[in-house]
Amino acid sequence: QLPTGFVDMLKLFLVATTAAYQRPLSLARTLQLVNKCPVNTANRDLTTEEIELRTSWISIGYLTLWTLDQMEGLETVEALERQAAAIQIPQSVFDDYGALVQHHVATKLGQAELEETSSSSTDPQTAALRAYQIKIIQLTLQTIHETRLANEKFVDEDGVGPPRPHIPGAFEP
């Protein structure tokens, strides 16, 4: 679906990852629960590569959320609990994705300029995985932004409120 512009399924996957992070569930516990899930959404057993890819996506999502919390300076009890859960992110995840995630979060927060992030690898598979990793980071940040917009009061201080779709009869008494 992603090549054609449909990102609904991937965004739902990232929303579920965000919900697990915000509960807070440790990364290891989240992965354990996903692996134990009896529902086989692919209508077949996943290959080892697919399981590794799913694991990396969840890990990147957790790292993105943890980095966002750190860079926004959240110090609420909930944020500290989430940070404690996220501390269980393996060092290998920080090593593999930390700089990439930090750059994209800083860019989203306006603390850095978006630079061309190209893979130094000439291997097409590695380049494709890198592009998907960047997409996971960007969609995680986008879902957080959209969730915050959706949870704003209907009308805020300036009387405008968040954007709402026109649904006939939805906002009428």
C-alpha positions in Angstrom: 0.0 0.0 0.0 2.8 2.5 0.8 4.0 2.9 -2.8 0.5 4.0 -3.9 0.2 6.5 -1.1 -2.0 4.6 1.3 -0.5 4.6 4.7 -3.5 3.8 6.8 -2.4 0.3 7.9 1.1 1.4 8.7 -0.3 4.4 10.7 -2.6 2.1 12.6 0.4 -0.1 13.4 2.3 3.0 14.6 -0.7 4.2 16.7 -0.8 0.8 18.4 3.0 1.1 19.0 2.4 4.6 20.5 -0.4 3.3 22.7 1.9 0.5 24.0 4.7 3.1 24.7 2.3 5.4 26.5 0.8 2.7 28.7 3.8 2.3 29.5 4.9 -1.2 28.3 8.5 -1.9 27.9 9.7 -2.6 24.4 10.5 -6.3 25.3 7.0 -6.8 26.7 5.4 -5.2 23.6 7.3 -7.4 21.3 6.5 -10.4 23.4 2.7 -9.6 23.3 2.8 -9.1 19.5 4.7 -12.3 19.0 2.1 -14.2 21.1 -0.9 -12.7 19.3 -3.0 -15.6 18.1 -4.5 -13.5 15.2 -2.5 -14.2 12.0 -3.2 -11.0 10.0 -1.1 -12.1 7.0 -3.2 -15.3 6.8 0.1 -17.3 7.1 3.0 -17.5 9.4 5.4 -14.6 9.0 8.9 -15.3 7.7 11.9 -14.7 9.9 12.7 -11.5 7.8 9.2 -10.2 8.3 9.4 -10.7 12.1 12.7 -8.9 12.2 11.3 -6.1 10.1 8.2 -5.8 12.4 10.5 -5.8 15.4 12.7 -3.0 13.9 9.6 -0.9 13.2 8.3 -1.2 16.7 11.8 -0.5 18.0 12.1 2.6 15.8 8.7 3.8 16.9 9.7 3.4 20.6 13.0 5.2 20.0 11.2 8.0 18.1 8.7 8.5 21.0 11.4 8.4 23.6 13.5 10.9 21.7 10.5 13.2 21.3 9.9 13.0 25.0 13.5 13.8 25.7 13.8 16.7 23.2 10.5 18.3 24.3 11.7 18.2 27.9 8.6 16.4 29.3 8.9 15.8 33.0 5.5 14.7 34.0 5.0 11.5 35.9 3.6 9.8 32.8 6.6 10.9 30.7 9.0 9.7 33.4 7.3 6.3 33.5 7.4 6.1 29.7 11.1 7.0 29.8 11.7 4.2 32.3 9.9 1.8 30.0 11.8 3.0 27.0 15.1 2.7 28.8 14.7 -1.0 28.1 15.3 -0.2 24.4 18.4 -2.3 23.5 21.6 -0.5 23.0 21.8 -2.0 19.5 18.6 0.0 18.6 20.2 3.2 19.8 23.3 2.4 17.9 21.5 1.5 14.7 18.9 4.2 14.6 19.7 6.8 17.3 21.3 9.5 15.1 18.7 9.1 12.3 15.8 9.3 14.8 17.3 12.3 16.6 17.9 14.2 13.4 14.3 13.7 12.2 12.8 14.6 15.6 14.9 17.7 15.8 13.8 18.7 12.3 10.1 18.1 13.3 10.6 20.3 16.4 12.3 23.0 14.3 15.7 22.5 16.0 17.4 21.4 12.8 17.1 21.7 9.1 16.0 18.8 7.0 19.0 17.5 5.2 19.2 14.9 2.5 19.6 11.6 4.3 20.9 9.1 1.8 22.2 5.7 2.5 25.9 5.2 2.1 25.3 1.6 1.0 25.2 0.7 -2.6 23.0 -2.3 -1.8 19.5 -1.7 -3.1 17.9 -3.7 -0.3 19.8 -1.7 2.4 18.7 1.5 0.7 15.1 0.4 0.6 15.1 -0.6 4.3 16.7 2.8 5.1 13.9 4.6 3.2 11.3 2.6 5.2 13.0 3.4 8.5 12.8 7.1 7.7 9.1 6.6 6.7 8.5 4.9 10.1 10.1 7.8 11.9 8.1 10.4 10.0 4.8 8.6 10.3 5.3 8.2 14.0 5.9 11.9 14.4 2.9 12.6 12.1 0.6 10.4 14.2 1.7 12.0 17.4 0.9 15.5 15.9 -2.5 14.3 14.6 -3.3 12.8 17.9 -2.5 16.0 19.7 -4.7 18.0 17.2 -7.6 15.6 17.7 -7.3 15.8 21.5 -7.4 19.6 21.6 -10.5 21.3 22.8 -13.0 21.9 20.1 -12.4 25.7 20.4 -9.2 26.9 21.8 -8.1 30.4 23.0 -8.1 31.9 19.6 -11.5 30.5 18.8 -10.4 28.4 16.0 -9.8 24.9 17.3 -8.2 22.0 15.4 -9.2 21.2 11.9 -12.3 19.0 11.6 -13.7 17.2 8.6 -17.1 18.3 7.4 -19.4 15.5 8.4 -23.1 16.4 7.9 -24.9 16.4 11.3 -21.8 15.5 13.3 -21.4 18.8 15.1 -25.0 19.9 15.1 -27.1 19.6 18.3 
